[in-house]
């Protein structure tokens, strides 16, 4: 082992590895590298205690394995990222509640959907919605949201919370 490596504190190398793994995690966002970074931090504590490199590597492997197989599934459920994940893109808008901005008929209209203004039309012929009405997106047709009456329990995504008194 080179002198400069042997003379530097080993815990510092583990902290550097944890930082590098943390940076990789920021690009992947799958929590694997975060768990490895936590394992490296545990190894840094062991290195700071003066235990040999073989023990440090074993502690890193065991800790990282425990984090990956025990902590990551819990974190994924908490973040709602498990499985296929939440629908994205057009599929993510279906079922969302929107607020009518301009009158919506079966031919034209404007709604606020997830903070964006969307052209809209009513799902049923002859159906109309007034500004301020809540509607539910039933499908996306090109760049137009096809909407139906919202059920009473729907809450708009875009409404401001009431101001405190």
Secondary structure, DSSP 4 states (H G I P E B T S, - for coil): --HHHHSS-HHHHHHHHHHHHHHHHHHH-SSHHHHHHHHHHHHHHHHHTT--HHHHHHHHHHHHHHIIIIIHHHHHHHTT-STT-S--THHHHTT-EEEEEE-B-SS--EEEETTEEEEEEESSTT--B-TT-EEEEEEEETTEEEEEEPPTT---SSPPPPPP-
